[in-house]
Amino acid sequence: MAITTRHTLLTSAWTEDVQALETAIGRFKPDRPSTTDCQVVFFEIARDGHLHVNVTHRHATRAVRGWAGPASVAGGFVSNRLFGHVQPSAMIRHIRDMVFAARLQEPV
């Protein structure tokens, strides 16, 4: 399983947190074997103030509490969550849950 990250931040408000989150994601070790690659994207929306996080898997995954989605997109299936003033240590737990979400079984 490959986990990639990228960010498109409009301000410096989340820069330090995103750097810490990307470092933590780089250290993720799965609890169980995973068969789907994913990309984590951090971004801001003008005048919003929140940090938005998209996690896109190539294959559909089970829904994870607190995340919107999954929605089908060209690159796979995306789930989204936004964060306000939360410590990176709390954010990373939520992101980890989504990154390692169980893959949905394909119909037989």
N, C-alpha and C positions, 0 to 999 in steps of 0.2 A: 504494500500500500504506500503510495506517495502522497504526502501532504505538502501543498505549496501555499504560500501566502503572498499577498500584495496589498498595497494600500494606495488610496487616492484621497489624501487629506487636503482640505481647503485652507485650514489654519494650522497653527502650531498647538492648539489646545489639547489635542490627543496624541501628539507625537511621542512623548515619553511613554505613555501607556501602551501605545501600539508597538513600540520597540520592545517593551517587556513582554507583551503578548506574543509577538513573533518569535522571540527567543524561547519562551515556554513551549510554544507549538513545535518548535524544532526539536524539543526534548521529549515529545510525546512517545510513549511506549504503549502499544495496544494491550488491553486486558485479555483480548481474544483475537484470533485471526480475523482480519478484515479483507474483503475482496473488492473493495471499491476505493479508487483514488478520490481525493477531494481537494478543492481549493478554498482557502479562507480569504475573503476580501474585506478590508476595513475601509470605510469611507464616511464622509460627512456630506450633509445636504445644507446648502446655504440657509442661514438664519434659523437652523433647527437646534443646534447645540448638543445633539446626541451623537454618540459613536454608533454607526450602523455596521453590522457584520453580516455578510452573506457566506454561507457554506454551501458549496456546490459539489455534489457527488455525481459520478457518471451513471450510477444506478439509483433507483428510488430507495429511500430508507424509511424506516418507521418515523412517525412524528415524535418530536421531543418537546416536552412541556416548556412553554415560554417562547418557542420559535414559531414563526409564521411559515406556512408551506408544508410540504414541498410543492413547488411549482415547476412545471416542465419548461425548460429553456433549451436553447440550441446546444449548450454544453453538458446537459444532463438535468439534474433536479436540484433546485436552489431552495434553501431555507434562510430566513432572515430574522434577525433580532436586533433591537437597539438598546443601548446602555446610556444611562445618565451618569451621575456622579457616583460611580462604584469603583472600588479598588480593583486593580488588575487581577489580584488573586481570586476574587469572586467571579470576575468575568471569565477567567480561564477555565473554571470548572464548568460553566455553561457551554463554552465553546467546545471543550473536550467531549461533553455529552453528545453534542451534535456531530462532531467529527467522527466519533466512533458509534454513531447510531446504527442499529442493526439494519442490514439490507433486507428489503422486502423480498419475499419469495416470489419467483415468477410463476404465473399460472401454469398448470400442467395440461 
